[in-house]
Amino acid sequence: MLRDVRDGDLPDLRRWRNHPRVRAASFTTHEITEAEHARWWAAVRSDPARRVLVYDHAGAPAGVVAYSDMADGSAYWGYYLDFDGLERAGALLPAWIGLERAAVEHAFGPLGLSTLRGEVLAGNEPVMRLHRRFGFVEVGAYRRNVDGVPREVVRIELRRDHT
Protein backbone atom coordinates (compact mmCIF):
# COMPACT_ATOMS: atom_id res chain seq x y z
CA MET A 1 0.00 0.00 0.00
CA LEU A 2 1.22 3.51 -0.82
CA ARG A 3 0.32 6.49 1.32
CA ASP A 4 1.28 10.12 1.73
CA VAL A 5 4.40 10.90 3.73
CA ARG A 6 3.73 12.11 7.26
CA ASP A 7 6.12 14.47 9.04
CA GLY A 8 6.97 11.67 11.47
CA ASP A 9 8.16 9.52 8.52
CA LEU A 10 10.96 11.90 7.54
CA PRO A 11 13.66 10.53 9.91
CA ASP A 12 12.95 7.00 8.65
CA LEU A 13 13.10 8.11 5.01
CA ARG A 14 16.51 9.67 5.60
CA ARG A 15 17.79 6.63 7.51
CA TRP A 16 16.61 4.27 4.78
CA ARG A 17 18.11 6.48 2.05
CA ASN A 18 21.45 6.55 3.88
CA HIS A 19 21.74 2.75 4.06
CA PRO A 20 24.99 1.76 2.30
CA ARG A 21 23.18 -0.55 -0.16
CA VAL A 22 20.73 2.19 -1.13
CA ARG A 23 23.49 4.77 -1.53
CA ALA A 24 25.54 2.36 -3.68
CA ALA A 25 22.64 2.00 -6.14
CA SER A 26 21.85 5.73 -6.24
CA PHE A 27 23.03 8.63 -8.36
CA THR A 28 24.01 10.44 -5.15
CA THR A 29 26.10 8.16 -2.97
CA HIS A 30 27.16 10.41 -0.11
CA GLU A 31 25.38 10.27 3.22
CA ILE A 32 22.47 12.71 3.21
CA THR A 33 22.65 15.24 6.06
CA GLU A 34 19.61 16.35 8.03
CA ALA A 35 19.79 19.82 6.45
CA GLU A 36 20.06 18.38 2.93
CA HIS A 37 17.12 16.09 3.62
CA ALA A 38 15.02 19.03 4.87
CA ARG A 39 15.83 21.03 1.70
CA TRP A 40 14.89 18.04 -0.47
CA TRP A 41 11.58 17.59 1.34
CA ALA A 42 10.73 21.31 1.06
CA ALA A 43 11.44 21.15 -2.69
CA VAL A 44 9.29 18.02 -3.13
CA ARG A 45 6.35 19.53 -1.24
CA SER A 46 6.36 22.66 -3.41
CA ASP A 47 6.77 20.90 -6.79
CA PRO A 48 3.51 19.70 -8.42
CA ALA A 49 5.54 17.54 -10.85
CA ARG A 50 6.85 15.40 -7.96
CA ARG A 51 5.16 13.00 -5.59
CA VAL A 52 6.80 10.99 -2.80
CA LEU A 53 4.88 8.23 -1.04
CA VAL A 54 5.61 5.74 1.72
CA TYR A 55 5.18 2.04 1.00
CA ASP A 56 3.66 0.12 3.91
CA HIS A 57 4.40 -3.60 3.99
CA ALA A 58 2.53 -5.89 6.38
CA GLY A 59 1.19 -2.82 8.17
CA ALA A 60 4.52 -1.07 8.72
CA PRO A 61 6.41 1.63 6.81
CA ALA A 62 8.98 -0.16 4.66
CA GLY A 63 9.98 1.98 1.69
CA VAL A 64 9.64 5.06 -0.46
CA VAL A 65 8.33 5.57 -3.98
CA ALA A 66 9.17 8.84 -5.71
CA TYR A 67 7.59 10.06 -8.96
CA SER A 68 9.12 13.03 -10.75
CA ASP A 69 8.87 14.96 -14.00
CA MET A 70 5.14 14.22 -14.09
CA ALA A 71 3.81 15.80 -17.26
CA ASP A 72 1.84 14.82 -20.34
CA GLY A 73 0.87 11.43 -18.92
CA SER A 74 4.37 10.25 -18.06
CA ALA A 75 6.74 10.32 -15.10
CA TYR A 76 10.04 9.00 -13.87
CA TRP A 77 10.09 6.93 -10.74
CA GLY A 78 12.52 5.57 -8.21
CA TYR A 79 12.33 3.85 -4.87
CA TYR A 80 14.23 2.56 -1.88
CA LEU A 81 13.48 0.20 0.98
CA ASP A 82 14.17 -0.19 4.68
CA PHE A 83 16.88 -2.81 4.11
CA ASP A 84 17.73 -3.33 7.78
CA GLY A 85 14.17 -3.71 9.03
CA LEU A 86 13.01 -5.88 6.15
CA GLU A 87 16.05 -8.17 6.31
CA ARG A 88 15.57 -8.65 10.07
CA ALA A 89 11.94 -9.61 9.40
CA GLY A 90 12.88 -11.91 6.50
CA ALA A 91 10.63 -9.82 4.28
CA LEU A 92 12.99 -8.03 1.89
CA LEU A 93 12.04 -9.89 -1.31
CA PRO A 94 8.27 -9.83 -0.71
CA ALA A 95 8.42 -6.12 0.15
CA TRP A 96 10.52 -5.37 -2.91
CA ILE A 97 7.99 -7.09 -5.17
CA GLY A 98 5.07 -5.51 -3.31
CA LEU A 99 6.55 -2.03 -3.63
CA GLU A 100 7.05 -2.39 -7.37
CA ARG A 101 3.52 -3.71 -7.83
CA ALA A 102 2.06 -0.86 -5.76
CA ALA A 103 4.14 1.76 -7.59
CA VAL A 104 3.05 0.55 -11.04
CA GLU A 105 -0.60 0.30 -10.00
CA HIS A 106 -0.49 3.79 -8.49
CA ALA A 107 1.15 5.25 -11.58
CA PHE A 108 -1.45 3.84 -13.97
CA GLY A 109 -4.35 4.19 -11.53
CA PRO A 110 -4.57 7.27 -9.27
CA LEU A 111 -1.83 9.22 -11.09
CA GLY A 112 -3.39 8.45 -14.48
CA LEU A 113 -0.05 8.00 -16.24
CA SER A 114 0.33 6.28 -19.58
CA THR A 115 4.12 5.80 -19.35
CA LEU A 116 6.34 5.13 -16.36
CA ARG A 117 10.08 5.65 -16.87
CA GLY A 118 13.12 4.89 -14.79
CA GLU A 119 16.89 4.84 -14.79
CA VAL A 120 19.08 2.11 -13.33
CA LEU A 121 22.84 1.99 -12.94
CA ALA A 122 24.17 -0.61 -15.38
CA GLY A 123 25.28 -3.71 -13.55
CA ASN A 124 22.42 -3.55 -11.03
CA GLU A 125 21.07 -6.82 -12.36
CA PRO A 126 18.72 -7.65 -9.46
CA VAL A 127 16.80 -4.40 -10.03
CA MET A 128 16.80 -4.89 -13.80
CA ARG A 129 15.43 -8.45 -13.38
CA LEU A 130 12.62 -7.19 -11.15
CA HIS A 131 11.73 -4.41 -13.59
CA ARG A 132 11.67 -6.89 -16.49
CA ARG A 133 9.39 -9.15 -14.43
CA PHE A 134 6.90 -6.27 -14.29
CA GLY A 135 7.16 -5.60 -18.04
CA PHE A 136 9.65 -2.73 -18.14
CA VAL A 137 11.81 -2.66 -21.25
CA GLU A 138 15.19 -1.06 -21.87
CA VAL A 139 14.85 1.97 -24.14
CA GLY A 140 18.35 3.41 -24.09
CA ALA A 141 21.48 4.12 -22.14
CA TYR A 142 23.80 7.00 -21.42
CA ARG A 143 26.85 7.85 -19.31
CA ARG A 144 26.53 9.95 -16.20
CA ASN A 145 28.96 11.08 -13.54
CA VAL A 146 28.15 9.55 -10.17
CA ASP A 147 30.32 11.24 -7.57
CA GLY A 148 32.87 12.08 -10.25
CA VAL A 149 32.97 8.58 -11.75
CA PRO A 150 31.49 8.00 -15.22
CA ARG A 151 28.81 5.29 -14.97
CA GLU A 152 26.55 3.69 -17.54
CA VAL A 153 22.85 4.27 -16.88
CA VAL A 154 20.08 2.17 -18.45
CA ARG A 155 16.76 3.85 -19.28
CA ILE A 156 13.65 1.73 -18.84
CA GLU A 157 9.97 2.29 -19.39
CA LEU A 158 6.61 0.64 -19.01
CA ARG A 159 3.53 1.70 -20.92
CA ARG A 160 0.07 1.26 -19.42
CA ASP A 161 -1.13 -0.54 -22.56
CA HIS A 162 1.64 -3.15 -22.04
CA THR A 163 0.73 -4.10 -18.46
Solvent accessible surface area in square Angstrom, and as a share of the most:
residue,aa,sasa,rsa
1,M,134,0.60
2,L,28,0.14
3,R,27,0.10
4,D,84,0.44
5,V,20,0.12
6,R,146,0.53
7,D,100,0.52
8,G,66,0.63
9,D,13,0.07
10,L,33,0.17
11,P,92,0.58
12,D,44,0.23
13,L,0,0.00
14,R,69,0.25
15,R,127,0.46
16,W,7,0.02
17,R,35,0.13
18,N,17,0.09
19,H,29,0.13
20,P,87,0.55
21,R,116,0.42
22,V,10,0.06
23,R,57,0.21
24,A,67,0.52
25,A,49,0.38
26,S,21,0.14
27,F,54,0.23
28,T,49,0.29
29,T,36,0.21
30,H,85,0.38
31,E,105,0.47
32,I,16,0.08
33,T,74,0.43
34,E,127,0.57
35,A,60,0.47
36,E,48,0.22
37,H,15,0.07
38,A,61,0.47
39,R,152,0.56
40,W,71,0.25
41,W,27,0.09
42,A,62,0.48
43,A,46,0.36
44,V,9,0.05
45,R,160,0.58
46,S,90,0.58
47,D,48,0.25
48,P,129,0.81
49,A,31,0.24
50,R,71,0.26
51,R,82,0.30
52,V,10,0.06
53,L,2,0.01
54,V,0,0.00
55,Y,8,0.03
56,D,21,0.11
57,H,39,0.17
58,A,101,0.78
59,G,76,0.73
60,A,50,0.39
61,P,53,0.33
62,A,3,0.02
63,G,0,0.00
64,V,1,0.00
65,V,0,0.00
66,A,32,0.25
67,Y,1,0.00
68,S,35,0.22
69,D,92,0.48
70,M,41,0.18
71,A,60,0.47
72,D,152,0.79
73,G,29,0.28
74,S,19,0.12
75,A,1,0.01
76,Y,66,0.25
77,W,18,0.06
78,G,31,0.30
79,Y,46,0.18
80,Y,30,0.11
81,L,4,0.02
82,D,17,0.09
83,F,35,0.15
84,D,65,0.34
85,G,19,0.18
86,L,12,0.06
87,E,80,0.36
88,R,193,0.71
89,A,77,0.60
90,G,66,0.63
91,A,18,0.14
92,L,32,0.16
93,L,107,0.53
94,P,73,0.46
95,A,0,0.00
96,W,45,0.16
97,I,25,0.13
98,G,15,0.14
99,L,0,0.00
100,E,0,0.00
101,R,114,0.42
102,A,16,0.12
103,A,0,0.00
104,V,15,0.08
105,E,108,0.48
106,H,30,0.13
107,A,0,0.00
108,F,27,0.11
109,G,41,0.40
110,P,105,0.66
111,L,41,0.21
112,G,43,0.41
113,L,8,0.04
114,S,45,0.29
115,T,6,0.03
116,L,0,0.00
117,R,66,0.24
118,G,2,0.02
119,E,50,0.22
120,V,10,0.06
121,L,6,0.03
122,A,37,0.29
123,G,75,0.72
124,N,32,0.16
125,E,70,0.31
126,P,63,0.40
127,V,23,0.13
128,M,8,0.03
129,R,137,0.50
130,L,11,0.05
131,H,6,0.03
132,R,109,0.40
133,R,160,0.58
134,F,41,0.17
135,G,33,0.32
136,F,5,0.02
137,V,88,0.50
138,E,93,0.42
139,V,79,0.46
140,G,33,0.32
141,A,55,0.43
142,Y,57,0.22
143,R,152,0.55
144,R,91,0.33
145,N,102,0.52
146,V,7,0.04
147,D,86,0.44
148,G,64,0.62
149,V,84,0.48
150,P,75,0.47
151,R,81,0.29
152,E,63,0.28
153,V,0,0.00
154,V,19,0.11
155,R,92,0.34
156,I,3,0.02
157,E,18,0.08
158,L,2,0.01
159,R,103,0.37
160,R,106,0.39
161,D,118,0.61
162,H,128,0.57
163,T,103,0.60
